Amino acid sequence: MHYFFLGISALAFVCCEPSGNRTPASALKKPSGNSIQHAKHFGLEEREGYRLLTLCGKKNAVDTTAVFVLYDSLKPALKFNQTTYFIKVPCTRIVALSSIYSAMLAELNALKRLVAIDNVDYVNQTEIVEKHRSGQLMEVSKGPQLDIEKTLLLKPDMVLMFGMGNAEDESPPQLLKAEIPVALIVDHLEETPLARAEWIKFIAAFAGKGKQADSIFKAVERNYIALKDSIQKLEKGPKVLSELKYGETWYVPGGKSFMSAFINDARGLYAWKENKDKGSLPLSFEQVYRIAGDAEVWINLSMVISQNEMLGEDERYQKFKAFQTNRLYNNNKRVNAKGYSDYWETAMFHPDRVLRDLILIFHSPDVNEKELYYYRKIR
């Protein structure tokens, strides 16, 4: 949950142009068969005997911050100026510090390569939960801090973890000292749902599941584009508000965020559509009410399950038009025993399901909840 709360351009490769002479030009030349079409923060090039996976880990997607040379048998004789990992693939001992990454491995049929996760409480995938119960899957981060000792004892050949856009500073120094490869996942910095979904290819590269990832993504992309195209003749839909207040601050998605893109693609009118930020905007209750008090639809309401629960957090919510007209929809239709939603795991690489839900919510006010995949109406 905390992962998401925080946070279509073609690539010439490596998500960006290299800065200065940090990387040899010959090493990062434009490939002829690059499969990365939407994501800006990573690139993948097939080369003879290995694959070159590059990460643009900064918020502006300007610099290549890490290079992963993935080889099958012989280690290539290459040299880069960036942080570089030479990794024999497929990796057989992967630590995934987010339920999203473990869900991706499940989608890729690669769970046998997963040896540890951060916190099983967040997991919805039954096969992952069962693997943990049987003792085949370790928990290494029940709280906010990674259990370094437990992680090191597992001797992983790859650690996948969330990053905030400062790749050089965020990797645990103990893992780096032990020469354990760390990949910071910055999918949340992407601007479109399809760009985020394409990160399944990044995960797949380490698990040796590139073909499966390509197939999964192509199907999702085809479905998403078909849904988007099918509603282009509809009038622009309702004004939309997203999220709830957290403490004294209301974090709403920026106008260039993937959530704003979702709303726009579903032909909704996002209240902050003209904003230029990719991340979240920290606003006061009064600022949100002034801009979106008249929003007709309100979505993504944290973990609440009823209007009474919302009012228990802040009675002022009843001032909003969407509350008064009962057009409140939360993405917690599918939850695990701890109350955590499957939306926070699989929606990232199945944005077509989200888009279909939003189209129905925006354009069919009386939609039957049974037709929705992730969302439910809050009463």
N, C-alpha and C positions, 0 to 999 in steps of 0.2 A: 504493500500500500504506500509506504513512504517513498518508494522508488518513483511512482507516477505523480505523487503529489508535488514533488519538487519540479518536478519538471515534468516539377519534373524537368530536373536538368540533367542532360547527358554528361557523363564524365569523360574527360580526356585521359583518365587513369589517375590513381592516387588522390582522388577527390579534389585535387587542387593543383596548382602549379607549385613546384618546389621553390622555396625561398632562397635566393642567392645561390651559393655553391654548397649548400648543406649536403646535398646528395648528388653523386655523379649523374650528369644528364643522360648518359647511356643506360644507367640503371633504371631510370624512371621515364623512359620514352613512352609515347602513346602506343598502346597495343592495338592490334587489328581485330582482336576478338574479345575485348573486355565485356564481361557479362553484367557489370554494375551500371544500371541505367538511371536509377532515381536517387540513391543515397549519395551524399556529398562527403561524408566523414570517413569513408574507407574505400579502398580500391583493390581489385584482384586481377592479377595477370597470370595467365598460363605460360610457362616457359619450358624449355626442354629439360626434363628431369626434376623440375620443381615449380612451385607456385609462389608468386610474390604478393603478399598481403600487406597492405599499408594502412596505417591509421592516422587520420587527421583528428587529433584529440583535443584541439583547442576550440573554443566556442565559435570563432570566426571561420573555421575550416580553411585556414590559409596555409598552415604548415603541416608537413608530414612529421608526426611526433614519434612514430614507432614503425619498424619494419619487421615483418615475420617472413622468414624464408622457410617454406614448408617443402620438405623433400621426402621422397619415398625410400631411397636407398643410399645414394652417395651425397654427402654434404657438399654443396657448391662452394667454390672458392670465390666469395664475394666480400666486399667491404663497403660499409655505409657510414655516414657521419651521424645518423640518427641512432637512437637506441635500437638495437637489432637482436632478434632472437632467431637462432637456427633450430628448427623443430622437426624431428622425424615424425611423419604422420602415417597412419592415423594415431592421434594421442589415445592412450589406453587408460590414463588415470587423470580425469578432469575434475576440477573443483569448480562448481558453479555457484557464485555468491549472489544469486537472485533466482527466485522461482521461475522467472521468465526464461532464463537461459536453460534451466533444467527442463522446462516445458518444451523448449525448442528441440532439445536433444531427444525428448520423448517423441515429438512430431517426426523427427528424422530417423526414428527407430535406432537410436544410438545410446540407449540408457545403460548398456553394459559398460560403456566407457566412463560413466559418471560414478565417482567414488565419494563425493561429499557435496553438501548443499549448505546454505546459510541457516535457514530456519524452516523446519518442516511445517510449522503452523500456517505458513502462507500458502502451502501447496494444495492444489485442487486435483492434480493428476493422480488417479488411484494407483497406477503402477509405480509411481515415485514414492508415494506413502507406504505402499507394501514393501518396497525395496528397503526403506528405512526401518520398518517394523521387523523385518527379517534380519537386520543387522548388517546388510550389505551396503548401506549408505550412511555415512557419518554426518552429524550436524556439527558445524564448526563456527557458527556465529549466532547463537541464540539471542544475544543482545546486540548492541550497536558495534561492539568491538569484535574483530576476528580473533579466534583462538589460534594464535600463531604456532604454539607448541603442537597442538593437535594437527594442524595443517601440515607442518613440516614432517611429522611422523608418517603421514600418508604418502609422502614422496610423490606428489603430483607432477605430471609432466606439462600441465597447463592449468592456470587459474583465470577464470573469467569473472570480472567484477565491474560494478557500476563506477562511472567516472563523472565528474562535474565539469570537465573541460580544462584541467590543468594536469595533463598526463605525466609530466616530469616529476610532479610533487606528490601524486596520489598513491602510487604503488607502495605497498608495505615494504620498508627497507629490509626487514628480516628475510622476506621472500627473495628480494633482489640479491641480497648477500649470499643466499643459498643457491643462487642461479636458477631459480624456478621462474619460468616465463609467466608474465602477467599481462593479460589483455584487458585494457579499460574499455568498456562498452559505453559509447556515447550516443546511442540511437536517439535519446531524448532531445538531442540538439538538431535533429533533422526537422524539416519544415512541413513535410507531407506524410500522410499515413503510409503510402506506398514506399517512401524512402525508409521509414522505420521498419516496415515489413521485410525489406530487402536485407536487413541485418541477419536474417536466418542463414544467408550465404556466408556471412562472417563466421558464425558459430560452426557451420557445417564444414568449413575449410579445415578446422582443427580435428574434427571427428572423421574426416575422410568421406563425407556425405555430400559432396558438391552436386552430383547429379540429382540426388533426391531433393536438395534445396532448390535447384533450378526448376524442377518439376512443380514443387509446392508453390513457389513464388509465381510462376507463370499462370497457374490456375487462379491464384488469388488476384493477380493483376488483371487477368481477363474478366473475372467476375466484377471487380471493383469498377473498371472502366465501363463495362456494360451497364451497371447500375447507374453510374453517374450520367452516362449518355441518355439513358432512358427517361430521365426527368428534366432534360434541358428545356422542354417546351412548357413546363409548369411555371406558373408565376412564382416569384421569389416568396419563400415561405415565411414563417413567423420570426419575430425577433427572439433571440435566444440568450439566456444567461446560463453560466456554468459554475459549478463548485459552491461550497459553503464557507462561511467565515471560520477561521482557525484561530482561537484565542481572540485577540483584538484585530487581527489582520485577515483580510479576504484576498486570497491569491486567485486571480482569474487568469486564464490563458492569454498570452499575448496575441496580437493580431497576426503574427507570422508563425504561430505555433501549429503543431500538427492538429490540435483540437479545433482551432479556428478553421483549418483546411477541411476537416471532417464536416463541420457545420456548413461551410460554404459549398462543398461538394454535394451535400444533401439539400441544397437550395434553401438553407436557413439564413437568417440575417443575424450574424453574430454582433453583439453589442459593442465589442471592441475591434471590429473588423479593420478599421483604419489604423490601428496601432501598429508599430513596426517591430515590436519585440518578439523574439522567438520563445522566450521562457515565460515565467509567471510574473504578473504585475501585483505587487503588494499594495492593496488599497484599504481604505477604511470602509465601514458599513455605509456611511453617508455618501462616499464617492460612488460606491456601487449602486446604491439606490437612486442616486441622481441620474446615472446613465442607463440603468437597466430595471428600474422599478416598474416600467411598463412592458417588460419582456413577456411574451405570451407563453413561452416554454422555458422550463428550468430543468437542467439535466446535471448528472454527476454529483450527487448529493452525499458525498463521503460514504459512511456506512449506515445511514439512517434507514429505517424501514417504515416510518409513519410520519404524518404531519404533526402529531402530538410530540413525537421525539424531536422534531425540528424546533417546535415552539419551546420545548424544554431547554434547548440550547440558546435560543434567542427569540423572544416573543415578537420582535420587530419583523420577522420573516413574513408574518401574515399581512404586512403592508404591500407585498409584491403582487402584481396582477396574476402571475402564474400560480401563486399559492391560492389566491381567491377563486380562480377558475378551475383549480384542480388539474393543472397540466404540469405535474411534477413527475419526472422519470429518473430513476436511479439505476446504475449499472450493476446491481447486485441480485439479479434474478437467480444466478447460479453461484452458490457459495458452498464452502466446505464446513466442517463441523465447528470451526473456530469463527465462522462468519466472514471469512475473506473471499472475495469474489474471483471467479475464474476470469473475469474481464481483465484483471491486472496481470494475468499470465498469457492467455492465448489471443487476446484482442490485438496485441501488438503485431503478430504475424498473421492475423485473420481480420484485417481492417474491412474486408468486404462484408463480414457479418455485422460489424458496427455500422457501416454505411447503410445497410438495408434497414437496421433498426431505426436509425435516425430519420431516414426517408419516411418510414411508416409513422413515426412519432410526429414529425413536422407537418405531414400532409394528410394524415388520417387521424384527426383528433379522437375518434372513437375506436381506435385500433384495438383489436382483441389481444390481450397480453400474451396469449398462447402463440401468437405469430412472432413475438419478439425473442431474440436469442439471449442477449445479455441484459436487457433493460426490463424493468417492471414499473408499473405506476404506483406512486406513493399516495396513500389515502389517509 
